[in-house]
Amino acid sequence: MTTSIEGRIAEELGVRERQVKAAVELLDGGSTVPFIARYRKEATEMLDDAQLRTLEERLRYLRELEDRRAAVLESVREQGKLDSELEARIRAADTKARLEDIYLPFKPKRRTKAQIAREAGLEPLASGLLDDPSVDPLVTATAFVDADKGVADPAAALEGARAILAERFSEDADLTGELRERMWTRGRLVAKVRDGKEEAGAKFADYFDFTEPFTALPSHRVLAMLRGEKEDVLDLVLEPEEPSGEPGPSSYENMVARRFGVNDRGRPGDKWLADTVRWAWRTRLLVHLGIDLRLRLRTAAEDEAVRVFASNLRDLLLAAPAGTRATLGLDPGFRTGVKVAVVDATGKVVATDVIHPHVPANKWDQSLAKLEQLAKAHDVDLIAIGNGTASRETDKLAGELCDKHPELKLTKVMVSEAGASVYSASAFASQELPDMDVSLRGAVSIARRLQDPLAELVKIDPKSIGVGQYQHDLSEVKLSRSLDAVVEDCVNGVGVDVNTASAPLLSRVSGIGSGLAENIVAHRDTNGPFRSRKGLKDVARLGPKAYEQCAGFLRIRGDDPLDASSVHPEAYPVVRAMVKRTGSDVASLVGNTSVLRSLRADDFVDEKFGLPTVTDILRELEKPGRDPRPAFKTATFKEGVEKLGDLASGMVLEGVVTNVAAFGAFVDIGVHQDGLVHVSAMSRTFVKDPRDVVKPGDIVKVKVMEVDIPRKRISLTLRLDDEAGASSGAGAGAGSGSAGSGSGGSGGERGGRPPRQRQGQGGAGPRGGQGGQGRDRRGGGGANGGGGGGGGGRQAPGAAPANGAMADALRRAGLLDPKQGGKKR
């Protein structure tokens, strides 16, 4: 019996089928994941947003599979080849790959050698030789010679018969599936540099002579090698297994032979059949599987890269907001000056300027006086400093301002400026700040993203924020879909003030697209602030369904206290019942913890609102409109530590995590170069995913393990009791990082490919990568060897896009050639 789509998803998620059916019905009815997760808990029996996102993705895949299945059935039926057995196999195919394997023999194709041979009447010859190897192939083929059909001699007849059998072997779905899985578990990817490309492709030096099993390849290596191939630097070969050195047929050829009863008993036809099997494997099956597994490698690598990007984006969007406080934004620069923008508590721009405190102008005192004047004139509380070029020098300027004028009570904060330049040149920035110079818009964005990172970052295409690996190598559709889902979840999880939100922010609210968002802003501009959620119904094209989806996520501080909460308008009657029970009014009930906790949720459950919803309402009424984001706090960079030369092994510093990659985390400690905490230096226990330990925006204490000034590399550890300068898991060992060489960490083993497992630790550079913590089966500092201390290995090629936060982090850590892009002034 075929399992339904809902049943299959339920099994995969480990939930009941009725839960999935309810969720599918809601999704098909136009409900969004945030709405279902928050306001339809009874229907789905408490499926959370993560489960619903997985459900939504699997539903899309399985429906595409069903559409393809229907097309395949129709195609085979039209060919008159659909019998009950074939139909059952097609209907039982549970993946797209399996379905295509079954369909392959029936798929319309160009005239192949096998088809031409069949048209020449050679199919009986092929079948006869396979069924009875006791006959002599050459003698048997003589009877099939026919010059009129293009079969000139027995050799031509045998060639046609071989083509028919090779196609038959390669189109056996069950055999292809078995061979594919065997090659996946035993095969390996081999990379070699192309002749004469050593110098031009130096950034891919890690992979000039590289081998690793498919199942052990981390996503960043796969994407790096694919990029190297795309840039004509590397040749990639998918080998079925490590060469055994033994003569004779491979294990794969033996599998094909067993499948079709081919074995060598010394009969006349055995050798011809064995040669046919070998030819089929090498010219058809291996090629086909190579294409399949290359796609599988890319897909798995993309999925992991998208997951990392999405996770980092979520952390960035949900970073702690400084709140409604007047902020002075500084976009640092040397030659072009420091761009200055002051925004008031609501984010409105009230002043802009450009100062030149640094080289070549060196107008330090004048710049300090200008900042003092602006801070006093606009009651500034916070100074937001972009973390790009000249950031530390500008931070010093802001620090002097704070010291000289303590009465201003200023707080300076370093802010990621990733994507600020993208926003500055965007159409929305032109609409929002039409009369402002493009260069000054970046300072405005930096100030606003300190006040509310989520509200400001939604104005930028998520892909341009640049907190992912290899984003320019990823599937545009897959990446956009994943990142859009993250933004949607974050925006709706926090809630949006409809009277202050920008159109881009409103467009991310459940049920509201860009068109409706523009209409809301236009209505607000024409009629003034909304006084109640009911007023949303007056917005053009905002119908009942859109209102249902968006109302609970929009906050309005007006006539009804409930409109500023996450209680959905449809549930207001429940609150009215609570008010009646307590003999008070809504305003008195909201925030009254003692009264609210005296109420029993069960007493307010009815046929429409179940216990989960009533419980959520009571929790929300205690702290209405509560922001789920963490409290705002800042890192304090150590005084006197402003450049690499100020660092010393053993220093314990406070810093901000700027990015997290598969191999570790980058930390800004205030010296222009981000330090790298390798994954092996994050904990005393094994860390599978660095994000289990830290996230972008986290404030952490780190110890400096080693500083490599010539190469501008800093090795850090989160384990503050590590001995600085020793060969530690932080990669303090000094290795060259060249492929197959360089010393690892504490194990001190050479990299390369020793015959047995080694226990050396990976280095602090990306090349230590997944081999860190002494678990790499090939020893040393990971598959690339060494990757020694302080980032001893060179950058994993293409380890980040040319622009964005990951590129900034790699460059600031000394792991990316400055010529590869990024912000330059």
Buried (B, 14 or more C-beta within 10 A) or exposed (E): EEEEBBBBBBEEBEBBBEBBBBBBEBBEEEBBBBBBBBBBBBBBBEBEBEBBBBBBBBBEBBEEBEEBBEEBBEBBEEEEEBEEEBEEBBEEBEEBBBBBBBBBBBEEEEEEBBBBBBEBBBBBBBBBBBEEBEBBBBEBBEEBBBEEBEBEEBEBBBBBBBBBBBBBBBBBBEBBBBBBEBBBEBBBBBBBBBEEBEEEBBBBBBBBEBBBBBEBBBBBBBBBBBBBBEBEBBBBEBBBBEEEEEEEBBEBBBBBBEBBEBEEEEBBBBEBBBEBBBBBBBEBBBEBBBEBBBEBBBEBBBBBBBBBBBBBBBBBBBBBBBBBBBBBBBBBBBEBBBBBBBBBEEBEBEBBBBBBBBEEBEBBEEBBEBBBEBBEEBEBBBBBBBBBBBBBBBBBBBBBBBEEBEEBEBBBBBBBBBBBBBBBEBEEBBEBBEEBEEBBBBBBBBBBBBBBBBBBBBBBBBBBBBBBBBBBBBBEEBBBBBBBBBBBBBBBBBBBBBBBBBBBBBBBBBBBEEEBBBBBBEBBEEEEEBBBBBBBEEBEEBEEEBBBBBBBBBBBBBEBBBBBBBBBBBBBEBBEBBBEBBEBEBEEBBEBEEBBEEBEBEEBBEEEBBEBBBBBBBEBBBEBBEBEBEEBEBBEBBEEBBEBEEBEBEBEBBBBBBBBBBBBBBBBBBBBBBBBBBBBBBBEEEBEEBBEBBBBBBBBEBBBBBBBBEBBBBBBBBBEEBBBBBBBBBBBBBBBBBBBBBBBBBBBBBBBBEEEEBBBBBBBBBBBBBBBBBBBEBBBBBBBBBBBBBBBBBBBBBBBBEBBBBBBBBBBBBBBBEEBBBBEB
